[in-house]
Amino acid sequence: MRELNIFFFGFGQVAKEFIKKLISENYKLNISITTRQASDEIDFLGQKVSNFEFNDEKIDKNIFKEFNNSDHFLISIPPKNENDLVLKFFSKEFLNQNIKWVTYLSATSVYGDHMGEWVNEKSETLPKSKNGIERLVVENNWLKFYEEHKIPLQIFRLSGIYSNKNNVLERIKSGNGSIIRKKNQFFSRIHVEDIANLLFISLNKFKKGEVYNVSDDKPASSEDVMKYGAQILNLPEPKEIRLEDIESEMLKAFYHESKKVSNKKAKKFFNYEFKFPTYVEGLNHINKKIT
């Protein structure tokens, strides 16, 4: 049984799914996490987890000791005013020679709008949304840190994440789904299990300084996905709303970008075939879970 000393900066759905994957592979885990909540020891899926409070206002000083007892790090905390809190407060600690694996989770919003064309890791990054701009700044800061110190860093650019709990089927059933029709509008998606599987493979197949798109095989419009979801639920299609009627500025900005994100680099390097290669397989799997 392999032992893993792993520290999670941020404890969202990707971190939780990755732990679930590690448990299924019979790893002996020493897990530490950060949240915005008060420090405590918690139980997660039968594992004892040390939780440390960490945010832009308060840092539990005990984190630094626990950091030095870990050698694998997953960073999923979003940027704060174009700064990465982990790099800001722990850059010296990352120079520890015992560190084996550092993964920063970014987002494909760094590409911005490519008018429905394909993008890959060499494509120009043209973000206009606040999220995309901040993600790109932080990515570049991490890559600069890597160039200067050669830490074992990889970056995963994640497309829109869905899961068995968070998906269009739930939105349709709750009446919160809507169809927004826009010509030549493409988005890429990724099921959280496929992210966890790639993270797991990368523990033993790792090339530092690399950036990978993590997206499924079939970019599609939100309209197509929403209609397919209604079809397999045997429910009426959600109501259509106009782009200009969207109240959320963040969501409205999202629809001003269109691109198809290529996953060829990740599939080739990690020799991985997605469990859910398109939204069709993903949504059908979820539907079976809830029916």
C-alpha positions in Angstrom: 0.0 0.0 0.0 1.5 3.3 -1.1 1.5 6.2 1.4 0.7 9.7 0.3 1.3 12.9 2.3 -1.0 15.3 0.4 -2.0 18.9 1.1 -5.0 20.5 -0.5 -5.2 24.3 -0.7 -8.9 24.5 -1.2 -11.4 21.7 -0.6 -13.9 21.9 -3.5 -15.4 19.2 -5.7 -12.2 18.4 -7.5 -10.2 17.9 -4.2 -13.0 15.7 -2.8 -13.3 13.6 -5.9 -9.5 13.1 -6.0 -9.5 11.9 -2.4 -12.3 9.5 -3.3 -10.1 8.2 -6.2 -7.1 7.7 -4.0 -9.1 5.8 -1.5 -10.5 3.5 -4.2 -6.9 2.8 -5.2 -6.0 1.7 -1.7 -3.6 4.6 -0.9 -2.7 5.2 2.7 -3.4 8.9 3.1 -2.2 11.7 5.3 -4.5 14.5 4.3 -4.4 18.2 5.2 -6.7 20.8 3.7 -7.5 24.5 3.9 -10.9 26.1 4.1 -12.3 29.4 5.2 -13.7 27.7 8.3 -12.1 27.5 11.7 -9.3 24.9 12.0 -10.5 21.5 13.1 -10.0 17.8 12.5 -12.8 16.4 10.3 -13.8 13.0 8.9 -14.2 12.7 5.1 -15.1 9.3 3.7 -13.7 7.6 6.8 -10.4 9.5 6.5 -9.1 11.8 9.3 -8.5 15.2 7.7 -6.7 18.1 9.3 -8.4 21.3 8.3 -6.6 24.7 8.6 -8.2 28.1 8.3 -6.7 30.0 5.4 -8.0 33.0 3.6 -7.0 36.6 2.8 -7.9 37.7 6.3 -6.6 34.9 8.5 -4.0 32.1 8.4 -3.6 29.4 10.9 0.1 29.4 11.6 0.1 25.6 12.1 -0.3 25.3 8.4 3.4 25.9 7.9 4.4 22.9 10.1 1.9 20.7 8.3 3.1 22.0 4.9 6.6 20.7 5.7 5.2 17.2 6.5 3.6 17.0 3.0 5.2 16.3 -0.4 2.2 16.5 -2.8 0.1 19.7 -3.2 -3.1 20.4 -5.1 -4.0 24.1 -5.4 -7.6 25.0 -6.3 -8.0 28.3 -4.5 -9.2 30.9 -6.9 -7.3 34.2 -7.5 -7.9 37.1 -5.2 -7.3 40.5 -6.9 -4.9 38.9 -9.4 -2.9 37.2 -6.6 -2.6 33.6 -5.6 -2.7 33.4 -1.8 -0.7 30.1 -1.8 2.2 31.6 -3.9 2.0 34.8 -1.8 2.4 33.1 1.6 4.2 29.8 0.8 6.7 30.5 -2.0 9.7 29.9 0.4 8.2 26.6 1.6 7.8 25.4 -2.0 11.6 25.4 -2.3 11.8 22.3 -0.1 13.6 19.6 -2.0 11.3 16.9 -0.7 8.3 18.2 -2.7 7.4 15.7 -5.4 4.2 17.0 -7.0 2.5 20.4 -7.3 -0.7 20.9 -9.4 -2.3 24.2 -9.9 -5.9 24.1 -11.2 -6.5 26.9 -13.6 -9.4 27.4 -16.1 -9.9 27.5 -19.9 -11.2 31.1 -19.4 -7.6 32.2 -19.9 -8.2 31.7 -23.7 -10.9 34.3 -23.9 -13.0 34.4 -27.1 -11.8 32.5 -30.2 -15.1 32.9 -32.1 -15.9 29.2 -32.0 -12.5 27.9 -33.2 -10.3 25.3 -31.6 -7.7 26.2 -29.0 -4.8 24.3 -27.6 -2.1 24.9 -25.1 -0.1 27.0 -27.6 -3.0 29.2 -28.6 -3.0 32.9 -27.8 -4.6 33.8 -24.5 -7.0 36.7 -24.9 -9.1 36.8 -21.7 -11.5 39.6 -21.3 -13.6 38.3 -18.3 -12.4 39.1 -14.8 -12.0 35.4 -14.1 -10.0 34.8 -17.2 -7.7 37.8 -16.7 -7.0 36.8 -13.1 -6.4 33.2 -13.9 -3.9 34.1 -16.6 -2.0 36.4 -14.3 -1.7 33.7 -11.6 -0.8 31.1 -14.1 2.1 33.2 -15.4 3.2 33.9 -11.8 3.4 30.1 -11.1 5.2 29.5 -14.4 7.7 32.2 -13.6 8.2 30.7 -10.2 8.8 27.3 -11.9 11.3 28.8 -14.3 13.3 30.4 -11.4 13.2 27.4 -9.1 12.3 24.3 -11.1 9.7 23.1 -8.7 7.7 20.0 -9.8 4.7 22.0 -11.1 2.0 21.2 -13.6 -1.0 23.3 -14.5 -4.4 21.9 -15.4 -6.7 24.3 -17.3 -10.2 23.0 -16.5 -13.2 23.5 -18.7 -16.7 23.8 -17.2 -17.0 21.2 -14.4 -20.1 19.0 -13.9 -20.7 16.1 -11.6 -23.3 13.7 -10.3 -24.5 16.5 -8.0 -23.9 19.7 -10.1 -25.3 19.4 -13.6 -27.9 20.5 -16.1 -30.3 17.7 -15.1 -30.6 19.1 -11.6 -31.1 22.6 -13.0 -33.8 21.4 -15.4 -35.6 19.4 -12.6 -35.6 22.4 -10.3 -36.9 24.7 -12.9 -33.7 26.8 -12.9 -32.6 25.7 -16.4 -32.8 28.0 -19.4 -31.9 28.0 -23.0 -29.8 30.8 -24.3 -29.5 30.7 -28.1 -26.5 32.3 -29.7 -25.0 31.4 -33.1 -21.7 29.7 -33.3 -21.5 29.3 -29.5 -19.4 26.5 -28.2 -18.3 25.5 -24.7 -16.2 22.7 -23.4 -17.0 20.6 -20.3 -15.4 18.0 -18.1 -16.8 15.5 -15.6 -15.1 15.8 -12.2 -14.3 12.0 -12.3 -12.2 12.5 -15.3 -10.3 15.3 -13.6 -9.6 13.0 -10.6 -8.5 10.2 -12.9 -6.0 12.4 -14.7 -4.7 13.8 -11.4 -4.2 10.2 -10.2 -2.3 9.2 -13.4 -0.1 12.2 -13.0 1.2 11.1 -9.7 3.4 8.6 -11.5 3.5 10.1 -15.0 4.6 13.7 -14.5 6.5 16.3 -16.5 7.2 19.5 -14.7 6.5 22.9 -16.2 3.7 21.6 -18.4 0.2 23.0 -19.0 -2.7 20.7 -20.0 -6.2 21.4 -21.1 -8.7 19.1 -19.3 -11.8 19.0 -21.4 -13.9 16.2 -22.9 -14.0 15.3 -26.6 -17.1 17.2 -27.7 -17.5 21.0 -27.3 -21.1 21.9 -27.7 -23.6 24.8 -27.2 -25.4 25.1 -23.9 -28.6 24.9 -25.9 -27.7 21.4 -27.2 -26.8 20.2 -23.7 -29.9 21.6 -22.1 -32.1 20.1 -24.8 -30.5 16.7 -24.5 -30.9 16.9 -20.7 -34.6 17.6 -21.0 -34.9 14.7 -23.5 -33.5 12.1 -21.3 -35.5 13.3 -18.3 -38.6 13.3 -20.5 -39.4 16.8 -19.4 -40.3 20.0 -21.4 -37.4 22.0 -22.7 -36.4 24.9 -20.4 -37.6 28.3 -21.3 -35.5 30.4 -23.7 -34.1 33.7 -22.5 -32.3 36.4 -24.5 -28.7 37.1 -23.8 -29.4 40.7 -23.0 -31.9 39.6 -20.3 -29.3 37.6 -18.3 -29.1 39.4 -14.9 -25.7 38.0 -13.8 -22.9 40.0 -15.3 -20.5 37.0 -14.8 -22.8 34.7 -16.7 -23.4 37.3 -19.4 -19.6 37.7 -19.9 -19.4 33.9 -20.2 -21.7 33.9 -23.2 -19.5 36.5 -24.9 -16.8 33.9 -25.3 -16.9 30.9 -27.7 -14.2 28.3 -28.2 -13.6 24.6 -28.6 -10.9 23.4 -26.2 -8.6 20.6 -27.5 -7.7 17.8 -25.0 -5.2 16.1 -27.4 -2.1 17.0 -25.4 -3.4 15.5 -22.1 -4.9 12.4 -23.8 -1.6 11.7 -25.5 0.8 12.4 -22.6 -1.3 10.6 -19.9 -2.4 7.9 -22.3 -6.0 8.4 -21.1 -9.4 7.8 -22.6 -12.1 9.7 -20.9 -14.7 7.9 -18.9 -17.2 10.5 -20.1 -15.9 11.5 -23.5 -18.9 13.7 -24.2 -21.9 15.2 -22.3 -24.0 12.4 -23.7 -22.2 9.7 -21.7 -21.9 12.0 -18.7 -25.6 13.0 -18.5 -26.8 9.4 -19.2 -24.6 8.2 -16.3 -25.9 10.8 -14.0 -29.5 10.1 -15.0 -29.1 6.4 -14.1 -27.8 7.5 -10.7 -30.9 9.6 -10.0 -33.6 7.4 -11.4 
